[in-house]
């Protein structure tokens, strides 16, 4: 979504999962990571509807995350436009629960951004908690972060524990914090647009 400047705020998610294991066993991957893929669609619709944005917005769906974050590694090494043009990158992976809030990987690194997000949640009470985590090489944000991009990986926390198994199905994902998380990100983007922070 082009804005008034070519500096971009990037949202990423991976659309691959484990798929079939033999002929009879299927791993659906509803939380990991259809949930993050869906959030990107929701965010793109919201920002397109709003329009007249200062920043440009880019939405990237990667494959190869489950095989070792290969798709995002390839992109970070072969970007469509310079990585220096990325203001923020938010990687959304496993956002289908949330009754216990969210955790922000690199929140402990880029504390100013984390503090702004947490302050919005403290005021609006969208989620039970917004917790920081340090750097981790565990999803598609990682190779961007290694190349100097202000990149975050955000996931929801909660009672839903299905992970890399046959029970991670759409009819089981609670989406208990999904709307709150979406509103939190929307509000943060609105603040960034207003203040150019």
Phi, psi and omega in degrees: 000109182290141176245195180287335177237161181271001171291134191239145167258125189250135172244132180231158173201160175253137182259357178273160169216197184282334177069222183271141172240096188078195185273338189250346187248128182233131178255104188293321179072041182294310177283319183247085009216043173299329181296314178294321177298319178294321180298323177297319178298315179299317181292320179297317178297317181296314183287327176291321179296317181294311178063180177053042181278145174290309180272155170277156180232133182236137180237122184233125173257123180258153166248173178079007178295315182292338180270004178123037182047047186283321182296314180291327176298315179298316181295316180299331179274342183223061186291150177289324174223162188303136178298337179294345179273001179268119178282309176220150169233126177243114177263122183251115184219121181065068180245026185269358176244230174122005179296342176250013175098204181232159172238138182245106175291134188077004171296329177279352178263307180260074190292332179295317178293315178303314182299322179294316179296316181296321180297320176299315180294321178300323180284321188261342181055045177289322185229157181298322180202154172235110187247145180264149173225156179282196179291145179204137180267059191238007175194190193289351176288336198301310185288336172291315178301318180298335180261013172095007178279141175285086189245138181232149170242121182243131176223156180271157179239145179175191183286340181292118187242006182289122185211121179054044176217180185283354185263358179279074187248155183302323182284354180254338184291123187284334183054029186295331179244007187300308182295320178297318179295317178301314180296323178297314179293320177301314180295321178298315179298318178300321179292319178298316179298320183286322188255346183061029181289000000 
